[in-house]
């Protein structure tokens, strides 16, 4: 059987104590507002809080922005209907990610 997105993400995170998403972002002076967080979860991740948090954790554990962009393009977007008609949210999401890696 194909593995779920959560199982795939769990295989990629293997630290004993995971930093919270907020801690990871705060270390770079970046924040995802509650409004953005809810908008991303509801619009980009079909309401799946755990998928969103695992995705964020994975993204911000990477060193190379190219790896992250490929991951979003090849794995996340196709899983969620390629974020069709969600371009506004996708842009905000990507802006935060690109700021983190800049």
C-alpha positions in Angstrom: 0.0 0.0 0.0 1.3 3.5 -0.7 2.5 5.3 2.4 0.6 8.4 3.6 2.1 11.9 3.5 2.5 11.8 7.3 4.5 8.5 7.1 6.7 10.0 4.4 7.3 13.1 6.4 7.9 11.1 9.6 10.7 9.2 7.9 12.4 12.5 7.2 12.3 13.9 10.8 14.4 12.0 13.3 15.4 14.4 16.1 14.7 13.4 19.7 13.0 16.6 20.6 11.4 18.5 17.7 11.5 22.2 17.9 8.1 23.7 17.5 7.3 25.4 14.2 7.3 28.7 16.0 10.7 28.1 17.6 12.2 27.2 14.2 10.8 30.4 12.6 11.6 32.6 15.6 15.3 31.6 15.2 15.2 33.5 11.9 12.9 36.4 13.0 10.1 35.0 10.9 6.5 34.4 12.1 3.5 32.8 10.6 0.5 34.7 11.9 -2.5 32.8 13.2 -4.5 34.1 10.3 -1.9 32.9 7.8 -1.6 29.6 9.6 -5.3 28.9 9.5 -5.5 30.1 5.8 -2.6 27.7 4.9 -4.1 24.8 6.8 -7.6 25.3 5.4 -6.7 26.2 1.8 -3.4 24.5 1.0 -3.6 21.5 3.3 -7.3 20.7 3.1 -7.7 21.3 6.9 -5.0 18.8 7.9 -3.2 20.5 10.8 -0.7 17.6 11.2 0.2 17.6 7.5 0.8 21.3 7.6 3.0 21.1 10.8 5.0 18.1 9.5 5.5 19.9 6.2 6.7 23.1 7.9 9.0 21.1 10.2 10.5 19.3 7.2 10.9 22.4 5.1 12.6 24.4 7.9 14.9 21.5 8.8 16.4 21.6 5.3 19.6 23.5 4.4 19.0 24.1 0.7 16.1 26.1 -0.7 16.2 24.1 -4.0 15.4 20.9 -2.0 12.5 22.6 -0.4 11.1 24.0 -3.7 11.4 20.6 -5.3 9.7 19.0 -2.3 6.8 21.4 -2.5 6.4 21.1 -6.3 6.9 17.4 -6.6 5.2 16.0 -3.4 3.1 18.5 -1.5 1.3 20.4 -4.3 0.3 17.2 -6.3 -1.0 15.7 -3.1 -3.3 18.7 -2.6 -4.7 19.1 -6.2 -1.7 21.3 -7.2 -3.2 24.1 -5.1 -5.4 25.0 -8.1 -7.2 28.3 -7.5 -5.2 28.7 -4.3 -2.5 30.9 -5.8 -2.9 33.8 -3.3 -2.3 31.4 -0.4 0.5 29.6 -2.2 2.3 33.0 -2.9 2.0 34.0 0.8 3.3 30.5 1.9 6.2 30.6 -0.5 7.1 34.2 0.4 7.5 33.0 4.1 9.6 30.1 3.0 11.8 32.1 0.7 12.3 34.7 3.4 13.5 32.0 5.8 16.1 30.8 3.3 17.2 34.3 2.2 
